[in-house]
């Protein structure tokens, strides 16, 4: 079934910040959403961390490695939510 909304989080080499961001999203009481983390070719362990998260609402995808807007567009391309929300990797909700 289609999620109510999609949350897209682009990230690149922000392992020290992404954990708090992802935790804050997944710990919301409203659960009808998908979370799309777009890794923009990180060279630190951001991707490895994201792959350890066991939550069926999370999808981790790779972007082309060009820029933040390309990462956002990669997330938009696969999003299925009725509404879209962007969250920066250094923010939390």
Secondary structure, 3 states (H helix, E strand, C coil): CCCCEEEEEEECCCHHHHHHHHHHHHCCCCCCEEEEEEECCCCCCHHHHHHCCCCCCEEEEECCCCCHHHHHHHHHHHCCCCEEEECCCCCCC
